[in-house]
């Protein structure tokens, strides 16, 4: 396995519309990185440039010390030693599971049934499936076979292009766990393209957030969620409560009272600001004197937890995340307390998250 280093990568297509503009990315050897962003942000284009399916306008791609794109050279995709798992698995329908897995191996190794069985176990499948055809497998099994095929030649890097997008919720989670475990067990260096925040946060060692063809934040999942680089990233990687505030004397004065806060990377220490809270930080109770109060607008029940929509006196609607028991009823008043600290950003208007991300 090798590290991946991307420097200054740019790419434009028809009418010279820029898709990527100077992307820098480093993926350490043996680590798992998720490229996170909505459709059209450039993440799949970046993956295809790394794989060698497209050529960049400028910039370099290196696997370890080996430059495969840029610096006056371009190594063909088939010689880069990269495993690729597409969205639908891309299995050959006329080959068995064993035939698919061993397809890219030298002829001598194709007859090695022990290697196929080893790879099937690695991705959490019974080796008895080796003689089945792809149409006899579930969608999740097909994706695991596709991963086994990508891992078979021991590539320097494995690329996964939204491999779980076509699976239903339960199968998606099961397959995601199995794929993550297999990549970890193999020691593979991997890059996953996804627009699913939960997928990125739960699987990756680091998450690269792309917006408008630029990499706007690269960090570990916990830091990304707790200390996003800006409010647009904050609202994209999870539900957010964003409030206007006045920072004074170490406290943020806002619609939820006086809250302790920390400045964001480009935050402020005093004066006008916008503060970020996560819905799970809000706690609800029966109305109490002098406590911030809101009216329950509606409750979304999910079983394991619930989202409670609250209308504040100033007309702002926010949400709280609670467990599934003892939920308030729509139309009732509740008091709100906040657990932990807020994150303070400059007061300038944040771009509309849906448009920017």
C-alpha positions in Angstrom: 0.0 0.0 0.0 1.1 3.6 -0.7 0.2 7.1 0.5 -1.6 9.4 -1.9 -0.5 13.0 -2.5 -2.4 15.4 -4.8 -1.0 18.8 -5.4 -2.6 21.8 -7.3 -5.0 19.6 -9.2 -7.3 21.5 -11.6 -9.8 20.3 -14.2 -12.3 22.0 -16.5 -14.7 20.5 -19.0 -17.1 22.0 -21.6 -17.0 25.8 -22.0 -14.0 25.9 -19.7 -16.2 25.6 -16.6 -13.9 24.8 -13.7 -14.7 21.6 -11.8 -11.6 21.4 -9.6 -9.5 24.5 -8.7 -6.2 23.8 -7.1 -7.0 20.8 -4.9 -4.3 19.6 -2.4 -4.8 16.4 -0.6 -2.6 13.9 1.3 -3.9 10.4 2.3 -1.4 8.7 4.6 -0.4 5.1 3.9 -2.9 2.6 5.3 -5.5 5.2 6.2 -9.1 5.8 5.0 -10.2 9.2 3.7 -13.7 10.2 2.7 -14.3 12.9 0.0 -17.5 14.5 1.2 -19.7 16.9 -0.7 -23.0 17.3 -2.7 -23.5 16.4 -6.3 -21.5 18.7 -8.6 -18.8 19.7 -6.1 -16.0 17.8 -8.0 -15.5 14.7 -5.8 -16.1 12.1 -8.4 -13.9 14.0 -10.9 -11.1 14.1 -8.3 -11.5 10.3 -7.9 -11.3 9.7 -11.7 -8.2 11.9 -12.0 -6.5 9.9 -9.3 -7.5 6.6 -11.0 -6.2 7.8 -14.4 -9.6 7.8 -16.1 -9.3 11.5 -16.8 -6.3 13.8 -17.3 -6.1 17.0 -15.2 -5.4 20.5 -16.7 -2.6 20.9 -14.2 -1.3 19.5 -10.9 0.2 16.2 -9.8 -0.9 12.9 -8.4 1.7 10.7 -6.6 1.4 7.2 -5.0 4.1 7.2 -2.4 7.2 8.6 -4.2 5.9 7.6 -7.7 4.3 10.4 -9.7 1.6 9.0 -11.9 0.1 12.3 -13.2 1.9 15.6 -13.9 5.6 16.6 -14.1 5.5 15.7 -17.8 4.2 12.2 -17.4 0.9 10.2 -17.2 0.8 6.6 -16.1 -2.1 4.7 -17.7 -4.8 3.7 -15.4 -4.1 -0.1 -15.8 -0.5 0.4 -14.6 -1.2 2.5 -11.6 -1.9 -0.4 -9.3 -5.2 1.1 -8.1 -8.3 -0.9 -7.2 -11.6 0.7 -8.1 -15.1 -0.1 -6.7 -17.8 1.7 -8.7 -21.3 2.6 -7.5 -23.1 -0.6 -8.8 -20.2 -3.0 -8.2 -19.6 -3.5 -11.9 -19.4 -7.3 -11.7 -19.1 -9.3 -14.9 -22.5 -11.1 -15.2 -21.1 -14.0 -17.2 -18.5 -14.9 -14.6 -18.9 -16.6 -11.2 -18.0 -14.9 -8.0 -14.6 -16.6 -8.1 -14.1 -15.6 -11.7 -14.9 -11.9 -10.9 -12.5 -11.8 -7.9 -9.6 -13.5 -9.8 -10.2 -11.6 -13.0 -7.3 -9.2 -12.6 -4.8 -11.7 -11.3 -2.0 -13.5 -13.2 -3.2 -16.7 -14.8 -1.4 -18.9 -12.3 -3.1 -17.2 -9.4 -6.5 -17.3 -11.0 -6.6 -21.1 -10.3 -5.8 -20.5 -6.6 -9.1 -21.3 -4.9 -7.5 -20.6 -1.5 -6.8 -17.0 -2.5 -10.5 -16.5 -3.5 -11.7 -18.1 -0.3 -9.3 -15.8 1.7 -10.7 -12.7 0.0 -14.3 -13.8 0.5 -13.7 -14.3 4.2 -11.9 -10.9 4.4 -15.0 -9.1 3.1 -17.3 -11.1 5.4 -18.7 -13.6 2.9 -18.9 -17.4 2.9 -16.4 -19.0 0.6 -19.3 -21.3 -0.5 -20.5 -18.4 -2.6 -17.5 -18.7 -5.0 -19.4 -20.7 -7.6 -22.5 -18.4 -7.7 -23.3 -15.9 -10.4 -23.6 -12.2 -9.5 -27.4 -12.3 -10.1 -27.7 -14.8 -7.3 -26.3 -12.4 -4.8 -27.9 -9.5 -2.8 -26.9 -6.0 -3.6 -24.7 -5.9 -0.4 -23.0 -9.2 -1.3 -22.3 -7.9 -4.8 -20.6 -4.8 -3.4 -18.4 -6.9 -1.1 -17.4 -9.1 -4.1 -16.5 -6.0 -6.0 -14.3 -4.9 -3.0 -12.7 -8.4 -2.9 -12.0 -8.1 -6.7 -10.4 -4.7 -6.1 -8.2 -6.0 -3.2 -7.2 -9.2 -5.0 -4.1 -7.8 -6.8 -3.0 -6.1 -3.6 -3.2 -2.5 -5.1 -1.4 0.5 -3.7 -4.7 2.3 -3.3 -8.4 1.5 -3.3 -10.9 4.0 -4.6 -14.6 3.6 -3.8 -17.2 5.7 -5.7 -20.4 5.9 -3.6 -20.5 2.1 -3.4 -23.5 1.9 -1.0 -25.8 4.5 -2.7 -28.1 1.9 -4.3 -28.6 -0.2 -1.1 -31.5 0.1 1.3 -30.9 1.6 4.8 -30.4 -1.7 6.7 -28.3 -3.4 4.0 -26.3 -0.1 3.6 -25.2 -0.1 7.2 -24.4 -3.8 7.2 -22.3 -3.5 4.0 -20.6 -0.4 5.2 -19.4 -2.1 8.4 -18.2 -5.1 6.5 -16.3 -3.0 3.9 -14.7 -0.8 6.6 -13.6 -3.9 8.5 -12.2 -5.5 5.4 -10.2 -2.4 4.4 -8.8 -2.1 7.9 -7.8 -5.8 8.0 -6.1 -5.6 4.6 -4.2 -2.5 5.6 -5.4 -0.8 2.5 -5.0 2.9 1.7 -8.5 3.9 0.7 -10.5 6.9 -0.6 -14.3 6.9 -0.5 -16.5 9.4 -2.4 -19.8 10.0 -0.7 -22.4 12.7 -0.1 -23.6 10.9 3.0 -22.4 12.7 6.1 -23.0 9.7 8.4 -21.1 7.5 6.1 -18.1 9.8 6.0 -18.0 10.4 9.8 -18.4 6.8 10.7 -15.9 5.2 8.3 -13.1 7.6 7.7 -9.9 8.4 9.5 -10.1 11.9 7.9 -12.7 13.7 5.9 -12.1 16.0 3.0 -15.0 18.4 2.4 -15.3 19.8 -1.1 -17.3 22.8 -2.1 -17.4 24.4 -5.6 -14.3 22.5 -6.7 -12.2 23.4 -3.7 -11.1 21.4 -0.7 -12.4 23.6 2.2 -11.6 21.4 5.2 -9.5 18.3 5.8 -9.6 16.8 9.3 -10.7 13.9 11.4 -14.4 13.2 11.8 -14.7 14.4 15.4 -13.0 17.7 14.7 -15.1 18.2 11.6 -18.3 17.8 13.5 -17.2 19.7 16.6 -15.1 22.5 15.0 -16.2 23.0 11.4 -14.2 25.5 9.4 -17.2 27.7 8.7 -21.0 27.7 9.1 -21.6 26.3 5.6 -19.5 23.2 6.5 -21.2 23.1 9.9 -24.7 22.9 8.4 -23.6 20.4 5.8 -22.0 17.8 8.1 -24.9 17.7 10.6 -28.0 19.4 11.9 -27.1 22.8 13.3 -28.7 25.5 15.5 -27.3 28.8 14.3 -28.2 31.9 16.4 -27.3 35.6 16.3 -25.4 36.6 19.4 -23.4 39.3 21.2 -20.1 38.2 22.7 -19.5 40.0 25.9 -17.5 39.1 29.0 -16.8 35.5 28.0 -20.5 34.8 27.3 -22.6 34.7 24.1 -25.9 36.6 24.7 -28.5 35.0 22.4 -32.1 33.8 22.2 -31.2 30.9 24.5 -29.7 33.0 27.2 -26.1 33.6 28.1 -23.9 30.7 26.9 -20.3 29.9 27.2 -18.5 29.8 23.9 -15.3 29.1 22.0 -14.1 31.1 19.0 -14.0 29.2 15.7 -10.8 29.1 13.7 -11.8 32.5 12.1 -14.1 33.4 15.0 -14.3 36.5 17.2 -13.8 37.1 20.9 -16.1 40.1 21.4 -19.0 41.8 19.7 -21.5 40.6 17.1 -21.3 37.0 16.1 -23.2 33.9 15.0 -23.0 30.9 17.2 -23.3 27.2 16.4 -24.9 24.6 18.6 -25.8 21.0 17.8 -29.4 19.9 18.4 -28.2 17.2 20.9 -26.9 20.1 23.1 -30.4 21.3 23.8 -32.2 19.9 26.8 -36.0 20.4 27.4 -37.9 20.6 30.6 -41.2 22.0 32.0 -41.4 25.8 31.9 -39.3 27.5 34.6 -39.1 31.1 35.6 -36.3 33.1 34.0 -35.3 30.1 31.7 -35.5 30.5 27.9 -38.9 29.2 26.7 -40.1 27.8 23.3 -43.3 26.2 22.0 -43.1 22.7 20.6 -44.1 22.9 16.9 -43.8 19.2 16.0 -42.0 16.0 16.9 -40.2 13.6 14.4 -40.0 10.2 16.1 -37.3 7.8 14.9 -37.4 5.1 17.6 -33.8 5.4 18.9 -34.2 9.1 19.2 -36.4 12.0 18.1 -36.2 15.5 16.7 -38.3 18.1 18.4 -39.0 21.3 16.5 -39.2 24.4 18.6 -40.5 27.9 17.9 -38.6 30.6 19.8 -40.3 33.9 20.9 -38.4 35.8 18.2 -39.9 33.6 15.5 -36.8 31.5 14.9 -37.4 27.7 14.6 -34.7 25.4 15.9 -34.5 21.6 16.6 -33.5 19.5 19.6 -32.4 15.9 19.5 -33.8 13.8 22.4 -34.0 10.1 23.1 -37.3 8.4 22.3 -38.9 8.4 25.8 -40.9 11.2 27.6 -41.2 13.4 24.6 -43.1 16.8 24.8 -46.4 17.2 22.9 -46.8 19.6 20.0 -48.3 22.9 21.2 -46.9 22.8 24.7 -44.3 25.2 26.1 -40.9 24.0 27.3 -37.8 25.6 28.9 -34.5 25.1 27.1 -31.1 24.6 28.7 -27.9 24.1 26.7 -25.2 21.5 27.5 -21.6 22.4 26.7 -20.3 25.4 24.8 -21.3 27.2 21.6 -18.9 27.8 18.7 -18.7 31.4 17.7 -18.2 32.6 14.1 -18.0 36.1 12.6 -21.3 37.9 12.2 -21.1 38.2 8.4 -24.0 36.5 6.8 -23.4 32.8 6.0 -24.1 31.7 2.5 -27.1 29.6 2.1 -25.8 26.1 2.9 -28.0 24.4 0.3 -26.6 26.5 -2.5 -23.0 26.6 -1.3 -22.6 23.0 -0.4 
